């Protein structure tokens, strides 16, 4: 039987030569389809990713899954583009990548990276911009830029350090080594590690669970967490209570309370 949570089993559309979107209810899955290059991010792909993220910002999508194809999730930037690039072109690509990764990080919807294989360089950095990460046992994570005489440029030194601490980040980046999913899970980067054949269903079920909750509440929770860690505690607590007050006055807030009291499933509309 075909698993309905597998993006390959669902109707899809191409948003770029190497990017395929599928929808199942309020969950969108974006798959990087560049297997021969292990999902390496060309300039065109990064541009298309930015366009896609902006297109779903105000849409009815309630959760987004990003995954790859074959052995690669996203094995970093397309280094072949670097070889003959001018410094101006290289800098432009880095600025573009930074802005697109920030677009992803700031999406109001919850996002899940389903890492099927190699997530190196920009691929690891993109996964770090997602709210949750699930991974196959075949996944590998790394920021090996020092082996090219470079450093990470898509947020790797900063987002990873904030996620697992500076010493663990230095160990990974200074040595340019890869990290297996067991270590990534132990360091708190992953919510689950599964066998390769279970990855898409795991990510789909997780995203569906997120999408089933009140969308305004999930989005407020995401904003409060992301902004609050950058604020003084008292200011973050004030923002939390203000958000709670707004949600109590929302249609979904009233519906959630009523459904709880009536012992029925809530019907959230996002209003």
Residue, then its C-alpha position, 0 to 999 in steps of 0.5 A: x500500500x502506498x503511504x499517503x504521507x509520502x510526497x512521492x505518492x501525492x499530486x505535486x507541482x514544480x516550483x523550479x527545475x529542482x524543487x517540487x511541492x506537494x500538498x496534503x491538507x494544510x501541510x506543504x512538503x517542498x522536496x529538493x530534487x537534484x539527486x545527481x548533485x546531492x541537492x547542492x544549492x545553485x543560485x537559481x535554486x536559492x532564488x526560487x526558495x526565497x520566492x516560494x517561502x514568500x508565496x506561502x507566508x500568507x497562504x493557507x499552509x499551516x506547516x511546511x516540511x523540507x526534504x531532499x532526494x536520494x543520498x542528499x538532503x542539501x549537500x551545501x552550496x554548488x561549489x562548481x559556481x564558486x570556481x570561476x565566480x568573481x568576488x562580487x558574484x560570490x558576495x552576492x550569492x552569500x547575501x542572497x543565501x542569508x536573506x533566503x535563510x532568514x525568510x525561512x526562519x521568519x516564516x510564521x508557520x512551523x517548519x520541519x526539516x526531514x533530513x534524508x542524507x547529506x546536510x553539509x554547509x548550506x544544507x545544514x544551515x537551512x535545516x537550522x533555520x527550521x523549527x524542528x528537525x527529524x532525520x534518517x539514520x543515513x543523515x550526516x550533518x557538517x560545516x566543512x568550509x574550513x577544508x575549502x579555506x572558508x568559513x560558514x556564511x549562511x548562519x552556521x557559526x551563529x545558529x549552531x552555537x546558539x543551538x548546541x553551545x560554542x565548544x561543540x560548534x567549534x569542535x565541529x567547524x574547526x575540524x570540518x568533521x561530520x556529525x551522525x544523527x545519533x550525536x545530533x539527537x544527543x545534542x538536542x538538534x533533532x526531535x527524532x531519528x528514524x529508519x530511511x523508509x519511515x522518514x517521510x511518514x514521520x515528518x508528515x505525521x509531525x507536520x500534520x500534528x502541528x497543522x491540527x493545532x490552532x494556527x494563531x496559537x502556534x504562530x504566536x508560540x513560535x514568535x515568542x520563543x524566537x524573539x524571547x531568547x534575544x530579550x531580557x526575561x521581564x520583557x519576554x514575559x510581558x510579551x508572552x502575557x500580551x500574546x495570551x490575552x490576544x489569543x483568549x479574545x480570538x475566535x480560535x481561543x473561544x473555540x478551543x475552550x468550548x471544545x474542551x468543555x464539550x469534550x469534542x475536537x476543536x474546529x480551528x479557523x485561524x481567526 
